């Protein structure tokens, strides 16, 4: 090794240079380690030392915090709403983001403000007091608006301290707002008998399709001098942690999936995280039913996941098992109502897995009264049975009817990739195209090819779950010409639990003039139907084209409580058609807030003034029926009608062409302006395909009728 000798002068220069280098290096490291901040359009972006987004501060005051795992992967984004009440920038003793507060009633000395008494976190609690002298008074505090996405699931959680042993309640309320600030959803929970201790309360909800933001409101009152303290309020989108990467308390059980147990008498059962051959990330969730009792099963259970009654959902999981000796691996979906009572159950079992990963899924329709579901996995039925789980997902089924999603980039829209041509034509195709879409940037174009006019090009949806006996509507924008004998088809194929066809409905169209047509088809699911496939077809002439867009599938909701008015015209959805015959002045039909039986609205009809023979009518949209089946229409109706007038409920049966094939009617009077629960039963004619429900009031001057809670069901 060669030694280098420096003179004293050079040595001093060397040491000075080295010192400068170390100083510069120190500042470079410090600059790198410090977080940076930028502002764009009123949004503050704060970055960590690695240049990753740490949080975003919104103009509303919200913080969105980005959480990363030890490998630098983004694992969650959490909204921070100053829920520990530590920030009070204007010094008014009210926490930022939560300054709005009020007391209703007549009590004296109510207040809401920061206090240092026994906080769960930080230095403050938010104390509410409803005042003295009026036990009916309530003290409220309200958050700023928090953005949400329609259809997503969220959780609000708060530490709440109260006593309330004399009839009072503490409340947590979630108010959903649309883009115009109109209330479109409301959820509430109330608590009492708290023993002046901290309680960790939570509420889960699904944002309504039109919701853009929510307000969180807390309230205390209902007894004199009622107190409540709040701390550590949080708001987050629900993350089911389906790859099992999060274990914040380090107990080797994945967050959201900690509940587990073994039934039976086996020894050494377990459930826990393991690093063996994960599909994604670093972990699998391993279940083992133990030794010595083949009948034992090991279970794991998710936390509650909110759902909306009538919506369709899919649970999907990667599952690895062997199970060649009588054992099974199970995926179970347990539906719960608002009180946590089981209202629905779906299950699938698997075996003979060859210790390989299997991509299993289950689709289901949430029961009308379901508010949440639990996902349960199980393994057992033979000795020493293992199962590994990974990448569990839960999602509302999105049929991608505007054809905007194509995740694998094959130019075929997700959910609609299955396609084929029968016949012998050349160059047929089905694929995404950008030509004149109704919505978004794509249409789904079908072409039956050249040289064989009998050829048809088909596309087929994935399975969509249904409930036997329920009514559904398929709607699609369809563009075609077809003036040479060809047809465009919309087909609905009903399947049972084994995938066997149990029902089929079809409509065909032609002579479309290459314009968009809004076609729809309604049907009733067969009693044993579990799912449907939607199929489109074009052909029957050479070189036949069809474009598709904005396909929708929905259960028919007759909106019988008249709460939905999406276009804001003061006429309830499904019941917008209305008219008055006669010559009266000032007739109307519209929503009104007067004494509803349910919700916030009634549907008020008024036949006008000056012509006692005039009648005001309202008419439902078409409701599908099955010939020969029996049905009941029921409605709450309020009227007086003591001067010769009548209130009417009419049922009009239609065939497939919309021609009337049956008619039933009932009339009422002398109602004393009280609610009456009227009903009518009928049998659908053999050729009936749908019915219209019509209400009418008139026969005397200035006749009113209010309607609420209209229902239609098969008997």
C-alpha positions as CSV (number, residue, x, y, z in Angstrom):
1,X,0.0,0.0,0.0
2,X,1.4,3.4,-1.0
3,X,1.5,6.0,1.7
4,X,0.9,9.6,0.9
5,X,2.7,12.3,3.0
6,X,1.4,15.8,3.1
7,X,3.4,18.9,4.1
8,X,2.0,20.9,7.1
9,X,0.5,23.5,4.7
10,X,-1.1,21.0,2.4
11,X,-2.3,19.0,5.4
12,X,-4.0,22.1,6.8
13,X,-5.6,22.8,3.4
14,X,-6.7,19.1,3.2
15,X,-8.3,19.2,6.7
16,X,-10.1,22.5,5.9
17,X,-11.4,21.0,2.7
18,X,-12.6,17.9,4.5
19,X,-14.3,20.0,7.1
20,X,-16.1,22.1,4.4
21,X,-17.1,18.8,2.7
22,X,-18.5,17.4,5.9
23,X,-20.4,20.6,6.6
24,X,-21.9,20.6,3.1
25,X,-22.7,16.9,3.4
26,X,-24.4,17.6,6.7
27,X,-26.6,20.3,5.1
28,X,-27.4,18.1,2.1
29,X,-28.5,15.3,4.4
30,X,-30.5,17.7,6.5
31,X,-32.1,19.2,3.4
32,X,-32.9,15.7,2.2
33,X,-34.3,14.6,5.5
34,X,-36.5,17.7,5.9
35,X,-40.1,17.5,4.6
36,X,-41.0,19.9,1.8
37,X,-44.2,21.7,1.1
38,X,-45.8,23.0,-2.0
39,X,-49.1,24.8,-2.8
40,X,-51.3,24.3,-5.8
41,X,-54.7,25.9,-6.2
42,X,-55.3,26.3,-2.5
43,X,-54.2,22.7,-1.7
44,X,-51.0,22.3,0.5
45,X,-48.9,19.2,-0.4
46,X,-46.5,18.2,2.3
47,X,-43.8,15.6,1.4
48,X,-41.6,13.4,3.7
49,X,-37.9,13.0,3.5
50,X,-38.2,10.5,0.7
51,X,-40.3,12.8,-1.5
52,X,-43.5,10.9,-0.9
53,X,-46.7,12.8,-0.1
54,X,-47.1,12.9,3.7
55,X,-50.5,14.7,3.7
56,X,-52.6,17.1,1.7
57,X,-54.4,20.0,3.3
58,X,-57.6,20.9,1.6
59,X,-59.0,24.4,1.4
60,X,-61.8,23.1,3.7
61,X,-59.2,22.5,6.4
62,X,-59.3,18.7,5.9
63,X,-56.0,16.8,6.0
64,X,-55.6,13.6,3.9
65,X,-52.8,11.6,5.5
66,X,-50.8,9.0,3.5
67,X,-49.6,5.9,5.3
68,X,-46.8,3.7,4.0
69,X,-45.5,0.3,5.1
70,X,-41.8,-0.4,5.9
71,X,-41.2,-1.1,2.3
72,X,-42.5,2.2,1.1
73,X,-45.8,1.0,-0.3
74,X,-48.8,3.1,0.2
75,X,-51.2,1.2,2.4
76,X,-53.9,3.7,3.3
77,X,-55.1,7.3,3.0
78,X,-56.8,8.7,6.0
79,X,-58.8,11.8,6.4
80,X,-57.7,13.9,9.4
81,X,-60.5,16.1,10.7
82,X,-58.8,17.6,13.8
83,X,-60.6,14.8,15.7
84,X,-58.4,15.2,18.8
85,X,-59.4,18.9,18.9
86,X,-55.9,20.1,19.4
87,X,-56.0,22.9,16.7
88,X,-57.8,26.2,17.5
89,X,-56.0,28.7,15.3
90,X,-58.3,31.7,16.0
91,X,-58.3,31.1,19.7
92,X,-62.0,31.1,20.2
93,X,-62.0,27.9,22.3
94,X,-63.7,26.0,19.5
95,X,-61.7,23.4,17.6
96,X,-61.0,24.1,13.9
97,X,-63.3,22.1,11.6
98,X,-65.9,21.8,14.4
99,X,-66.8,25.4,15.2
100,X,-70.5,25.2,14.3
101,X,-72.5,24.6,17.4
102,X,-76.0,25.5,18.7
103,X,-78.5,24.6,21.4
104,X,-82.2,24.1,20.6
105,X,-84.7,24.7,23.4
106,X,-84.8,27.2,26.2
107,X,-82.2,26.0,28.7
108,X,-79.8,28.5,30.3
109,X,-76.0,28.4,30.1
110,X,-75.5,25.8,27.4
111,X,-72.1,25.6,25.9
112,X,-69.7,23.8,23.6
113,X,-65.9,24.3,24.0
114,X,-62.5,22.9,24.5
115,X,-61.7,21.6,28.0
116,X,-58.6,19.9,29.5
117,X,-60.5,17.2,31.4
118,X,-59.2,13.6,31.1
119,X,-58.4,13.6,27.3
120,X,-57.9,10.3,25.6
121,X,-55.3,11.9,23.3
122,X,-53.5,15.3,23.4
123,X,-54.5,18.1,25.7
124,X,-58.2,18.7,25.0
125,X,-61.6,17.3,24.8
126,X,-64.6,18.9,23.2
127,X,-67.2,19.4,26.0
128,X,-70.9,19.8,25.3
129,X,-73.5,20.9,27.9
130,X,-77.2,21.3,27.1
131,X,-77.8,23.8,29.9
132,X,-80.1,24.1,32.8
133,X,-83.8,24.3,33.2
134,X,-85.1,22.6,30.1
135,X,-84.5,18.9,29.9
136,X,-85.7,18.8,26.3
137,X,-82.9,21.0,25.1
138,X,-80.1,19.5,23.0
139,X,-76.6,20.9,22.4
140,X,-75.1,20.2,19.0
141,X,-71.7,20.5,17.3
142,X,-71.2,20.0,13.6
143,X,-68.2,19.3,11.5
144,X,-67.2,21.0,8.2
145,X,-68.1,19.1,5.1
146,X,-66.0,15.9,4.4
147,X,-65.9,14.7,0.8
148,X,-67.1,11.2,0.0
149,X,-67.6,9.1,-3.1
150,X,-71.0,7.6,-3.8
151,X,-71.1,3.9,-3.3
152,X,-68.0,3.8,-1.0
153,X,-68.1,2.6,2.6
154,X,-66.9,4.7,5.5
155,X,-66.5,4.5,9.2
156,X,-66.9,7.3,11.8
157,X,-65.4,6.5,15.2
158,X,-65.3,8.7,18.3
159,X,-64.5,8.4,22.0
160,X,-67.6,9.7,23.8
161,X,-68.0,10.2,27.6
162,X,-71.4,10.7,29.1
163,X,-73.7,9.6,32.0
164,X,-77.3,10.1,30.9
165,X,-79.3,8.0,33.3
166,X,-82.5,10.1,33.4
167,X,-83.8,9.8,29.9
168,X,-81.2,11.8,28.0
169,X,-79.2,10.6,25.0
170,X,-75.9,11.2,23.3
171,X,-76.1,11.1,19.5
172,X,-73.8,10.6,16.6
173,X,-75.4,11.7,13.3
174,X,-74.1,11.4,9.7
175,X,-75.7,13.7,7.2
176,X,-75.0,13.1,3.5
177,X,-75.2,15.9,1.0
178,X,-75.3,16.1,-2.7
179,X,-73.3,18.6,-4.9
180,X,-75.9,21.3,-4.1
181,X,-75.8,20.7,-0.4
182,X,-79.2,19.0,-0.3
183,X,-79.5,16.2,2.2
184,X,-79.6,12.8,0.5
185,X,-78.9,10.4,3.4
186,X,-79.0,10.3,7.1
187,X,-77.7,7.8,9.7
188,X,-77.9,8.1,13.5
189,X,-77.1,6.3,16.6
190,X,-78.0,7.2,20.2
191,X,-76.4,6.2,23.5
192,X,-77.2,6.5,27.2
193,X,-76.3,5.1,30.7
194,X,-72.6,5.7,30.1
195,X,-71.4,5.9,33.7
196,X,-69.2,8.9,32.9
197,X,-66.7,6.7,31.2
198,X,-65.1,6.8,27.8
199,X,-66.9,4.7,25.1
200,X,-65.4,3.8,21.8
201,X,-68.4,4.3,19.5
202,X,-68.5,3.8,15.7
203,X,-70.9,4.0,12.8
204,X,-70.4,2.6,9.3
205,X,-72.3,3.7,6.3
206,X,-72.4,3.6,2.5
207,X,-72.4,6.9,0.7
208,X,-75.5,7.4,-1.4
209,X,-74.8,7.5,-5.2
210,X,-75.5,11.2,-5.4
211,X,-73.6,12.1,-2.1
212,X,-70.6,14.3,-2.4
213,X,-69.9,15.1,1.2
214,X,-71.0,14.4,4.7
215,X,-71.4,16.3,8.0
216,X,-70.8,14.7,11.3
217,X,-73.0,15.9,14.1
218,X,-72.9,15.2,17.8
219,X,-75.7,16.0,20.2
220,X,-76.4,15.7,23.9
221,X,-79.6,16.4,25.8
222,X,-83.0,15.0,26.8
223,X,-82.4,15.5,30.5
224,X,-81.4,18.5,32.6
225,X,-77.7,19.5,32.7
226,X,-76.5,16.8,30.4
227,X,-72.8,16.7,29.6
228,X,-70.8,14.9,26.9
229,X,-67.1,14.9,26.2
230,X,-65.7,14.0,22.8
231,X,-62.2,13.0,21.7
232,X,-60.3,11.3,18.9
233,X,-63.0,11.5,16.3
234,X,-61.9,9.7,13.1
235,X,-63.3,9.4,9.6
236,X,-62.0,6.9,7.1
237,X,-62.9,4.8,4.1
238,X,-63.2,1.2,5.1
239,X,-60.2,-0.9,4.1
240,X,-60.8,-4.6,4.7
241,X,-57.0,-5.2,4.7
242,X,-57.6,-8.2,2.3
243,X,-53.9,-8.8,1.7
244,X,-53.3,-9.0,5.4
245,X,-50.4,-6.6,5.5
246,X,-51.6,-4.4,8.4
247,X,-51.1,-5.6,11.9
248,X,-50.9,-2.4,13.9
249,X,-51.0,-4.0,17.4
250,X,-48.4,-6.6,16.5
251,X,-50.5,-9.6,17.7
252,X,-49.8,-11.5,14.4
253,X,-53.5,-11.2,13.5
254,X,-54.4,-8.9,10.6
255,X,-56.3,-5.8,11.3
256,X,-60.0,-6.1,10.4
257,X,-59.7,-9.9,10.7
258,X,-58.7,-10.5,14.3
259,X,-61.8,-12.5,15.4
260,X,-61.0,-16.2,15.2
261,X,-61.9,-19.4,17.0
262,X,-61.9,-23.1,16.7
263,X,-65.0,-25.3,17.5
264,X,-64.3,-28.9,18.6
265,X,-61.7,-30.5,20.7
266,X,-58.6,-30.5,18.5
267,X,-55.2,-29.6,19.9
268,X,-52.9,-26.8,18.7
269,X,-55.3,-25.0,16.3
270,X,-54.3,-21.6,15.2
271,X,-55.0,-18.6,12.9
272,X,-52.2,-16.1,12.2
273,X,-50.0,-14.3,9.7
274,X,-47.4,-16.3,7.9
275,X,-44.9,-15.5,5.1
276,X,-45.4,-18.7,3.0
277,X,-45.9,-18.1,-0.7
278,X,-48.1,-14.9,-0.6
279,X,-50.0,-13.9,-3.7
280,X,-49.5,-10.3,-2.8
281,X,-47.4,-8.5,-0.2
282,X,-45.5,-10.3,2.5
283,X,-48.2,-12.3,4.3
284,X,-50.9,-14.9,4.1
285,X,-53.5,-15.6,6.7
286,X,-53.0,-19.2,7.7
287,X,-55.7,-21.3,9.4
288,X,-55.1,-24.7,10.9
289,X,-57.9,-26.7,12.6
290,X,-55.5,-28.6,14.9
291,X,-54.8,-32.3,15.6
292,X,-56.9,-35.1,17.0
293,X,-60.4,-34.1,16.1
294,X,-61.3,-34.2,12.4
295,X,-64.7,-32.5,13.1
296,X,-63.0,-29.4,14.4
297,X,-63.2,-26.2,12.2
298,X,-61.0,-23.1,12.5
299,X,-62.8,-19.9,11.7
300,X,-61.8,-16.3,11.0
301,X,-64.2,-13.4,10.8
302,X,-64.1,-9.9,9.4
303,X,-65.3,-6.8,10.9
304,X,-68.6,-5.4,9.7
305,X,-68.7,-4.1,6.2
306,X,-71.6,-1.8,5.4
307,X,-74.0,-2.6,2.5
308,X,-77.2,-1.2,1.0
309,X,-80.2,-3.3,0.8
310,X,-81.0,-4.5,-2.7
311,X,-77.5,-3.8,-4.0
312,X,-75.3,-6.6,-5.5
313,X,-71.8,-7.4,-4.2
314,X,-68.9,-9.7,-4.8
315,X,-66.5,-11.3,-2.4
316,X,-63.4,-12.7,-3.9
317,X,-60.4,-14.4,-2.2
318,X,-57.4,-16.4,-3.1
319,X,-57.6,-19.7,-1.1
320,X,-55.0,-22.5,-0.9
321,X,-55.9,-25.9,0.6
322,X,-55.6,-29.6,0.0
323,X,-58.5,-31.3,1.8
324,X,-58.6,-34.7,0.1
325,X,-59.9,-36.6,3.1
326,X,-63.4,-35.2,3.6
327,X,-62.6,-31.8,4.8
328,X,-63.8,-28.5,3.4
329,X,-62.7,-24.9,3.1
330,X,-65.6,-22.4,3.4
331,X,-66.4,-18.8,2.4
332,X,-69.5,-17.6,4.3
333,X,-71.3,-14.2,4.0
334,X,-73.5,-13.3,7.0
335,X,-75.9,-10.3,6.5
336,X,-76.9,-8.3,9.5
337,X,-79.7,-5.7,10.1
338,X,-79.2,-2.4,12.0
339,X,-79.5,-4.3,15.3
340,X,-76.9,-6.9,14.4
341,X,-79.4,-9.6,13.8
342,X,-78.7,-12.1,11.0
343,X,-81.0,-11.5,8.1
344,X,-79.2,-13.5,5.3
345,X,-76.6,-16.1,4.8
346,X,-74.7,-17.4,1.8
347,X,-72.0,-20.0,1.8
348,X,-69.7,-21.9,-0.6
349,X,-67.4,-24.9,0.2
350,X,-64.4,-26.2,-1.6
351,X,-62.1,-29.3,-1.4
352,X,-59.5,-31.3,-3.3
353,X,-57.4,-28.2,-3.9
354,X,-54.0,-29.8,-4.4
355,X,-52.3,-27.1,-2.2
356,X,-52.6,-24.6,-5.0
357,X,-54.0,-21.1,-5.0
358,X,-57.6,-20.9,-6.2
359,X,-59.4,-17.7,-7.1
360,X,-62.8,-18.1,-5.5
361,X,-65.7,-15.7,-5.6
362,X,-69.3,-15.3,-4.4
363,X,-71.9,-12.8,-5.4
364,X,-75.0,-11.9,-3.4
365,X,-77.8,-9.4,-3.2
366,X,-78.1,-7.6,0.1
367,X,-81.4,-8.2,1.8
368,X,-83.7,-5.1,2.0
369,X,-83.1,-4.7,5.7
370,X,-79.4,-5.6,5.6
371,X,-77.0,-2.9,6.9
372,X,-73.7,-4.8,7.0
373,X,-72.1,-8.1,6.3
374,X,-69.5,-10.3,8.0
375,X,-67.1,-12.4,5.9
376,X,-66.2,-15.7,7.5
377,X,-63.6,-18.3,6.3
378,X,-63.4,-21.8,7.7
379,X,-61.3,-24.9,7.3
380,X,-61.8,-28.4,8.9
381,X,-63.6,-31.7,8.5
382,X,-60.4,-33.7,8.5
383,X,-57.4,-33.9,10.8
384,X,-54.7,-31.3,10.5
385,X,-56.4,-29.3,7.8
386,X,-54.7,-26.1,6.6
387,X,-55.9,-23.2,4.5
388,X,-54.0,-20.0,3.5
389,X,-55.9,-16.9,2.5
390,X,-54.7,-13.8,0.5
391,X,-56.1,-10.8,-1.5
392,X,-59.6,-10.9,-0.2
393,X,-61.7,-8.2,-1.8
394,X,-65.3,-6.9,-1.4
395,X,-66.9,-4.7,-3.9
396,X,-70.3,-3.6,-5.1
397,X,-70.8,-5.1,-8.6
398,X,-70.3,-2.4,-11.2
399,X,-71.4,-3.6,-14.6
400,X,-69.2,-1.0,-16.4
401,X,-72.1,0.0,-18.6
402,X,-70.4,3.0,-20.0
403,X,-67.5,0.7,-21.1
404,X,-64.8,3.0,-19.7
405,X,-62.9,0.4,-17.8
406,X,-60.5,-1.9,-19.6
407,X,-57.9,-2.9,-17.0
408,X,-56.1,-5.5,-19.0
409,X,-55.9,-3.3,-22.1
410,X,-57.4,-5.8,-24.6
411,X,-59.8,-3.3,-26.0
412,X,-62.7,-5.2,-24.5
413,X,-64.6,-3.6,-21.6
414,X,-64.3,-5.2,-18.2
415,X,-67.4,-7.2,-17.3
416,X,-68.3,-7.6,-21.0
417,X,-65.3,-9.4,-22.4
418,X,-67.1,-12.5,-23.6
419,X,-68.0,-12.2,-27.3
420,X,-68.3,-14.4,-30.3
421,X,-69.8,-14.5,-33.8
422,X,-71.8,-17.4,-35.1
423,X,-71.9,-18.0,-38.8
424,X,-69.2,-17.8,-41.5
425,X,-68.8,-14.1,-42.1
426,X,-65.3,-12.6,-42.4
427,X,-63.8,-9.8,-40.2
428,X,-66.5,-9.7,-37.4
429,X,-65.4,-7.9,-34.3
430,X,-66.5,-6.5,-30.9
431,X,-64.4,-3.8,-29.3
432,X,-64.2,-0.4,-27.8
433,X,-64.4,2.6,-30.1
434,X,-64.5,6.4,-29.6
435,X,-67.3,7.2,-32.0
436,X,-70.0,9.5,-30.7
437,X,-70.4,8.1,-27.1
438,X,-73.4,9.0,-25.1
439,X,-71.2,9.1,-22.0
440,X,-67.5,9.0,-21.4
441,X,-65.1,8.3,-24.3
442,X,-66.1,4.9,-25.5
443,X,-68.8,2.9,-27.1
444,X,-68.9,-0.9,-27.4
445,X,-69.1,-1.5,-31.2
446,X,-70.3,-4.8,-32.6
447,X,-70.0,-5.8,-36.3
448,X,-71.2,-9.1,-37.6
449,X,-68.8,-9.2,-40.5
450,X,-69.0,-9.6,-44.3
451,X,-70.2,-12.2,-46.6
452,X,-72.8,-14.0,-44.5
453,X,-76.0,-12.1,-43.7
454,X,-77.1,-14.8,-41.3
455,X,-74.1,-14.3,-39.0
456,X,-74.7,-12.6,-35.6
457,X,-72.1,-10.9,-33.4
458,X,-72.7,-11.4,-29.6
459,X,-71.4,-9.8,-26.4
460,X,-72.2,-11.2,-23.0
461,X,-72.0,-9.7,-19.5
462,X,-70.6,-11.4,-16.4
463,X,-73.2,-12.8,-14.0
464,X,-75.3,-10.3,-12.1
465,X,-77.0,-11.6,-8.9
466,X,-80.8,-11.4,-8.6
467,X,-83.4,-12.4,-6.0
468,X,-86.2,-14.7,-7.2
469,X,-89.5,-12.9,-7.4
470,X,-87.9,-9.4,-7.6
471,X,-88.4,-7.1,-10.6
472,X,-85.5,-5.6,-12.5
473,X,-84.9,-3.3,-15.4
474,X,-82.2,-3.4,-18.0
475,X,-81.7,-0.2,-20.0
476,X,-79.2,0.5,-22.8
477,X,-78.5,3.1,-25.4
478,X,-78.3,1.3,-28.8
479,X,-77.4,2.7,-32.2
480,X,-78.1,0.8,-35.4
481,X,-79.5,1.1,-38.9
482,X,-80.7,-2.4,-39.9
483,X,-82.9,-1.7,-42.9
484,X,-82.1,-4.9,-44.8
485,X,-83.8,-7.5,-42.6
486,X,-81.3,-7.5,-39.7
487,X,-82.0,-7.0,-36.0
488,X,-80.4,-5.8,-32.9
489,X,-81.2,-7.8,-29.8
490,X,-81.3,-7.3,-26.0
491,X,-81.5,-10.7,-24.2
492,X,-81.7,-11.5,-20.5
493,X,-80.8,-15.1,-19.5
494,X,-81.7,-16.2,-16.0
495,X,-79.6,-18.8,-14.2
496,X,-80.1,-20.9,-11.1
497,X,-77.4,-21.7,-8.5
498,X,-75.8,-24.3,-10.7
499,X,-75.7,-22.0,-13.8
500,X,-78.6,-23.7,-15.5
501,X,-80.9,-21.5,-17.6
502,X,-84.3,-21.0,-15.9
503,X,-85.6,-18.0,-17.8
504,X,-85.2,-16.1,-21.0
505,X,-86.5,-12.7,-22.1
506,X,-85.6,-11.0,-25.4
507,X,-86.4,-7.9,-27.5
508,X,-85.4,-7.1,-31.1
509,X,-85.1,-3.8,-32.9
510,X,-84.5,-2.6,-36.5
511,X,-84.8,0.4,-38.8
512,X,-82.9,2.6,-36.4
513,X,-81.6,5.2,-38.8
514,X,-78.1,5.1,-37.2
515,X,-79.3,7.1,-34.2
516,X,-79.2,6.4,-30.4
517,X,-82.3,4.7,-29.0
518,X,-83.0,4.3,-25.3
519,X,-84.2,0.8,-25.0
520,X,-85.3,-1.0,-21.9
521,X,-86.6,-4.4,-20.7
522,X,-88.2,-5.2,-17.4
523,X,-88.5,-8.7,-16.0
524,X,-89.3,-10.7,-12.9
525,X,-86.6,-13.1,-11.7
526,X,-87.8,-16.7,-11.6
527,X,-88.2,-18.1,-8.0
528,X,-85.0,-20.2,-8.4
529,X,-83.0,-17.6,-10.3
530,X,-79.7,-16.6,-8.7
531,X,-78.1,-14.5,-11.5
532,X,-78.7,-13.2,-15.0
533,X,-76.5,-12.6,-18.0
534,X,-77.2,-9.7,-20.4
535,X,-76.5,-10.4,-24.0
536,X,-76.5,-8.1,-27.0
537,X,-76.6,-9.2,-30.6
538,X,-76.5,-7.8,-34.1
539,X,-76.9,-9.5,-37.4
540,X,-79.3,-10.9,-39.9
541,X,-78.0,-8.8,-42.8
542,X,-74.5,-8.3,-44.3
543,X,-72.1,-5.9,-42.5
544,X,-74.4,-5.0,-39.6
545,X,-73.1,-2.6,-37.0
546,X,-74.4,-1.8,-33.5
547,X,-73.0,0.6,-30.9
548,X,-73.8,0.3,-27.2
549,X,-73.4,2.7,-24.4
550,X,-74.7,3.4,-20.8
551,X,-76.1,0.0,-20.1
552,X,-77.7,-0.1,-16.6
553,X,-79.2,-2.8,-14.5
554,X,-81.3,-2.1,-11.4
555,X,-84.0,-3.6,-9.2
556,X,-87.2,-1.7,-9.8
557,X,-87.9,0.6,-6.8
558,X,-91.3,2.1,-7.0
559,X,-90.2,4.9,-4.6
560,X,-93.4,4.4,-2.7
561,X,-92.5,6.8,0.1
562,X,-91.7,9.5,-2.5
563,X,-88.3,10.4,-1.0
564,X,-86.4,10.3,-4.3
565,X,-86.6,13.2,-6.7
566,X,-83.3,13.1,-8.6
567,X,-84.1,15.8,-11.1
568,X,-85.5,18.2,-8.5
569,X,-88.8,18.9,-10.3
570,X,-90.8,18.3,-7.1
571,X,-92.3,15.1,-8.6
572,X,-91.2,11.8,-7.2
573,X,-89.1,9.5,-9.3
574,X,-91.2,6.6,-10.8
575,X,-94.4,8.7,-10.4
576,X,-93.7,11.8,-12.5
577,X,-96.6,11.3,-15.0
578,X,-99.6,13.4,-13.9
579,X,-102.5,15.3,-15.4
580,X,-105.8,16.8,-14.7
581,X,-108.9,16.2,-16.9
582,X,-111.6,18.9,-16.8
583,X,-111.5,22.7,-16.7
584,X,-110.6,23.5,-13.0
585,X,-108.0,26.2,-12.2
586,X,-104.9,25.7,-10.1
587,X,-104.7,21.9,-10.1
588,X,-101.4,20.3,-9.1
589,X,-99.5,17.2,-8.1
590,X,-96.2,17.5,-6.1
591,X,-94.2,16.6,-3.1
592,X,-95.1,18.2,0.2
593,X,-93.8,17.9,3.8
594,X,-97.2,17.7,5.5
595,X,-97.6,14.9,8.1
596,X,-95.8,12.0,6.2
597,X,-96.3,8.5,7.4
598,X,-92.7,7.7,6.5
599,X,-89.7,9.9,5.5
600,X,-90.0,13.6,4.8
601,X,-92.6,13.7,1.9
602,X,-96.1,13.0,0.8
603,X,-97.3,13.1,-2.7
604,X,-100.2,15.7,-2.7
605,X,-102.9,15.8,-5.4
606,X,-105.3,18.7,-5.8
607,X,-108.0,18.7,-8.5
608,X,-108.2,22.5,-8.6
609,X,-111.0,25.0,-8.3
610,X,-114.2,25.8,-10.2
611,X,-115.0,22.5,-11.8
612,X,-116.1,19.7,-9.4
613,X,-116.0,17.1,-12.2
614,X,-112.3,17.6,-12.7
615,X,-109.9,14.8,-11.5
616,X,-106.2,15.0,-10.8
617,X,-104.3,11.8,-11.7
618,X,-100.8,10.4,-11.0
619,X,-99.4,7.4,-12.8
620,X,-96.5,5.0,-11.9
621,X,-93.9,3.7,-14.3
622,X,-94.4,0.1,-15.6
623,X,-94.0,-2.7,-13.0
624,X,-93.3,-6.1,-14.4
625,X,-95.6,-9.0,-13.5
626,X,-96.0,-12.7,-14.4
627,X,-99.3,-13.9,-15.9
628,X,-101.3,-15.9,-13.4
629,X,-99.5,-14.6,-10.3
630,X,-101.3,-12.7,-7.5
631,X,-100.2,-9.3,-6.4
632,X,-101.1,-6.7,-3.8
633,X,-100.9,-2.9,-4.1
634,X,-101.1,-1.1,-0.7
635,X,-101.0,2.7,0.0
636,X,-101.6,5.1,2.8
637,X,-104.2,7.6,1.5
638,X,-105.5,10.7,3.3
639,X,-108.6,12.6,2.0
640,X,-111.9,14.1,3.2
641,X,-114.3,14.0,0.2
642,X,-117.6,14.6,1.9
643,X,-119.2,16.5,-1.1
644,X,-119.6,13.7,-3.6
645,X,-115.9,13.3,-4.6
646,X,-113.8,10.2,-4.6
647,X,-110.2,9.0,-4.2
648,X,-109.3,6.2,-6.5
649,X,-106.7,3.4,-6.8
650,X,-106.5,1.9,-10.3
651,X,-104.4,-1.0,-11.6
652,X,-104.0,-1.2,-15.4
653,X,-102.5,-4.4,-16.8
654,X,-100.5,-4.3,-20.1
655,X,-99.3,-6.9,-22.5
656,X,-95.9,-7.0,-24.1
657,X,-96.9,-4.4,-26.6
658,X,-98.3,-2.0,-24.0
659,X,-101.9,-2.8,-24.8
660,X,-104.4,-2.8,-21.9
661,X,-105.5,-6.3,-21.0
662,X,-106.9,-5.9,-17.5
663,X,-108.2,-3.2,-15.2
664,X,-109.1,-3.1,-11.5
665,X,-110.2,-0.1,-9.5
666,X,-111.4,0.9,-6.0
667,X,-112.8,4.3,-4.8
668,X,-113.0,5.8,-1.4
669,X,-114.6,8.9,0.3
670,X,-115.6,10.4,3.7
671,X,-112.1,10.0,5.0
672,X,-112.1,12.7,7.6
673,X,-108.7,13.9,6.5
674,X,-107.0,10.9,8.2
675,X,-104.6,8.3,6.9
676,X,-106.2,5.2,5.6
677,X,-104.3,2.0,4.8
678,X,-106.0,0.8,1.6
679,X,-105.0,-2.2,-0.4
680,X,-106.1,-4.0,-3.6
681,X,-105.2,-7.6,-4.7
682,X,-105.4,-8.9,-8.3
683,X,-104.3,-11.7,-10.5
684,X,-102.2,-10.9,-13.5
685,X,-103.9,-11.8,-16.8
686,X,-102.1,-14.7,-18.7
687,X,-100.7,-12.3,-21.3
688,X,-99.9,-9.4,-18.8
689,X,-96.3,-8.3,-18.7
690,X,-96.6,-5.2,-16.6
691,X,-99.0,-3.0,-14.6
692,X,-99.4,0.7,-14.0
693,X,-100.7,2.0,-10.7
694,X,-102.9,5.1,-11.0
695,X,-104.2,7.3,-8.2
696,X,-107.0,9.9,-8.7
697,X,-108.9,12.5,-6.7
698,X,-111.9,14.7,-7.8
699,X,-115.6,14.8,-8.2
700,X,-116.0,17.8,-5.9
701,X,-114.5,21.2,-5.9
702,X,-111.0,21.7,-4.3
703,X,-110.5,18.0,-3.5
704,X,-107.2,17.0,-1.9
705,X,-105.5,13.7,-1.4
706,X,-102.1,12.9,0.1
707,X,-100.3,9.6,-0.7
708,X,-97.5,7.8,1.2
709,X,-95.8,4.4,1.5
710,X,-97.2,2.8,-1.6
711,X,-96.0,-0.8,-2.0
712,X,-96.3,-3.5,-4.6
713,X,-95.6,-7.2,-4.0
714,X,-96.4,-10.7,-5.2
715,X,-98.6,-12.4,-2.7
